Amino acid sequence: MTDVLERIAAYKREDVAARKAAASQDAIEALARAASAPRGFRDALDRTVEETGRPALIAEIKKASPSKGLIRADFDPTALALSYEAGGAACLSVLTDGPSFQGDDAYLGQARSAVALPCLRKDFLVDPWQVAESRALGADCILIILAMVDDALAAELLSEAERFGMDALIETHDEGEMARACALGGDLVGVNNRSLRTFEVDLEVTERLSMLSPVRALLVAESGIFTSEDVERVSAAHAQAILVGESLMRQDDVEAATRRLLAA
């Protein structure tokens, strides 16, 4: 694990411990069961690919990041969700981590209640308790970052997601992590083109790792996608979905920018 992830994992464990002290497993599961039914994240991606013949867009609602700082000062999760939906996004990704991304749990509910799109809770999961919490917050999908968790915890997170009827995006960065994703058996695998050490992005990572992805999995290219040419490039590498945040969040007209990205 890199220094950045070590730091994030450390504060996230402290945060989760405090949350668990405030809400027992039974309590958080009751809230999860009471939440509106999952919308089917993977199903929405599949439908879009089938209907358009192009990669489906997971549009990200992200105020800031550790590598870029503040990305969007005029930040309204509800308005952004509506713009993304109108622009043709298949799903949303909503940052809820506060210390590194200026996210908030409330952003997920605000975005999801405004649209019909399934939503990924973009956060750092280090404890199975967070899966039930994610469902209670309205998430339809969770993120499992293999660079942050071992195989036993990854399998437990995946199992919990399945128990609550949610999808799980398994994120990889290199060949070793892709091999681990294959062994886990997930059907939604992401390739993050951003180096965890340098923060530089290179679409060649998707091109390289796509050849190793599980046959039954839908492949998601993450980070470094700014133009329709970038979309074509990762599509040629067999990515069936793209996760895009920064390049859209920096635009004045998010709906128009979303349409341009998907145009070809």
N, C-alpha and C positions, 0 to 999 in steps of 0.2 A: 504494500500500500504506500502511495506517495505521501509526502509531508502534508500536502493539502488535504487529502482524504483522511489522514490520521487526525488532523485538527478537527475536521468536520465530524468524524465518527466520535471523537471524544466529547464534543459539546452535545452531539445528538444523543449519546447514551445518557448524559446527565439530564437532558430535557425529557427523554422518555421515562426515566426513573421518576421524575417529578410528576409527570402525567399519570403514570401507573399508580402512584401513591394517592392521586386524587380520584381515580376511576379504576375500579377492579376489573379483572377480565370479564366477569359476569356482567358488570355494568356497561362496559364498552360494547360487549357483544349484543346486549339488549338494544342499545342505540343503533348498532349496525343492522340488526334484524328489522328495526322500525323504519329504516331509511327506505326511500323509494327504490324500486327494483333496478338492478344494473341494466344499462342500456345496450350492452354488447359491443365492446370496443373493437375486438378483432372482426366481428361480423360487419361492422360499419366500414372498416377498411376493405374487407373482401368485396362488399357490394360496390364500393366506389371503383375499385380496380376493374371489376366485371363490367360496370356501366360505362366507364370512360376509356379503359384500355391504357391508363396512365397511372403512375404512382399516386396513392392517396395521401392527402396532406394532414398531418397532425400539427395544428397551429398552436404555437406556445405563447402563453400569457406570462411574461417575465419582465419584472421591473428593473432588475439589476443582476449583475453576475460578478464573481470574484475577479475574473480576468478583465472585464470591461467597465466595471463600476456601474453607475447609473445609466440605464439604457433608455428609459422613457420617463420623463418627469410628469407628463400629462397621462396619468395612469388610472384607468377606469375599467376594471375587469368585466363589468356588464357590457359596456360599449364595445370593448375589444372583442368579446365573445360574439356579439351580434355582427360585428364587421367581418370576423373570420367566417361565420356561418354564411353570411350573404356572399362572401367572396369565393365560396366553394370548398371550404375545409371539410374533411370527413369526421375529424375528432379534434378535441382540444387537449392541450397539456397545460396544467396550471401549477406554477411554482408556489409551494407553501412554506418553504424553508425561509426563516427570517434572517438569521445572522449573515448568511452568505449571499442571499438573493433578494433580500427585502420582501420576501413573500409573507403570506399570512393564510392560516386555515380558512378564514372567511372568504378569501378570493375564490376558492374552489366552489363554494355554494353559490356565490354571486354569479359566477360565470355559468355554472350548470343550470341554474334556475332561469337564465335568460334565453337559453337555446335548447334544441332537441338533440344536440350532439353528445356522444359519450365523452367522458373526461378522464384523463390520466392525472393522478396526483403525483406531481413531480417533487419528490422529496427523497431523503436518505433514510432508507429502512434498515434498522440495525436490530430490530426486535419484532417477533411475530405479533405482539400486541398492536403494533402500528398498522397491521393489515385490517384488523377490526375497526380501528380508529379511522382509517382511510374510508372504509365503507360507510361508517357513521357520518363522515363528512360529505358523503355523496359520490365518492370516487367509483368509477366503473373499471378502472385499471390501476395497478400499482407498478412501480419501477423497482427492479432488482438489479443493483449495480454490482457485477461480479468482482470488480476491483476492490469492493468494500466489504464483501462477506465471503465466508468460506462455503464449501459445497453443502455442508450440513444445514447451515442457516438458510442458504439459498433454496434448498429443497423444502425446508419448513415454511418459508415465505410463500413459495409457489403453492404448496399444499393448502395453506390458509386462504390464499386467494381463490383457489378452486372451491373451497368449502363455502365461501361467501358468494359464489357465483360471479367472481370478478376475473378479468384477464390480468396477465402479468407480462410486462415488457422486460425481457432479460437483456441487459446492456453489456456489450463486450467492447474491448479496445484492441485486442491482439489475438494471435493464433491460440495461445493457451486458454484464454477466456472463451473463445469460440468453441474449443474442444469441450470445455466444461459445460457450456450451454447445450451442446449436443447431448452430453451425458444426462443433463437434467431433464431433457425431453419437453421443454417448453415449445409452444407453437407461435410465439411472437418474440423475435430476436432482433435487437438493435445493434448497430455498429456505430460507435461514437468516433467521428473523424478527428476529434480534438485530443491532442496529447495531454495526458494528465500531468506531465512533467514540464512541458514548455508552453502549453496552452495553444500551440500552433495547430492549424487544421489542414488536413490533406485528404481530398476525396479518394486518393489512391488506397486509403485504408479500407473503404467500402469495397473497392474493386478487388482488393487482395483477399479480404475475409469472406466475401460473398461466396467464393468458391468452396468454402468450408462449412457453410451454414447448414443446419438440419434441413432435410428435404421437405418435411411437412411444415416447416416454419415460414411465416410471413416475415420477410426481411425489411427492417426499417433503417434507413440511412439518417444519421443524426449529426448535426453541426456542419458548418461550412457551406451551406446551400443558400446561394444568394440570387441566382438567375435561373431562367428557364433552361439555359444551357447546362447548368449544374444538375438540374432535374433530369435532363436527358442523359447526362453522363452516368448518374447513379442508377437510372433506369436500365441503361445498357449493361450495368453490372448486376442486374436482376433484383434490385431493390424494388419492392412493391409498395413501399410507403416512405415518406420523408417526414422528419420532424424539424420544423423551422421556427425559430423564435426571433433572434436579434435582427435579422435583415428585414423582417416585417414590422417589428415593434418600433423601429426607428423611422418609419414612414408616417407622413402627415395623414395620408388617406390609406388606412390599413386595408379596407375592402378592395380598393383598386389595386393595391400592391399585391394582394393575395390573388386576384384574378390574373394579373400579369405573370406572376410566378407560375401559375398553372396553365398558362396559354402556350400552345405549341402548334 
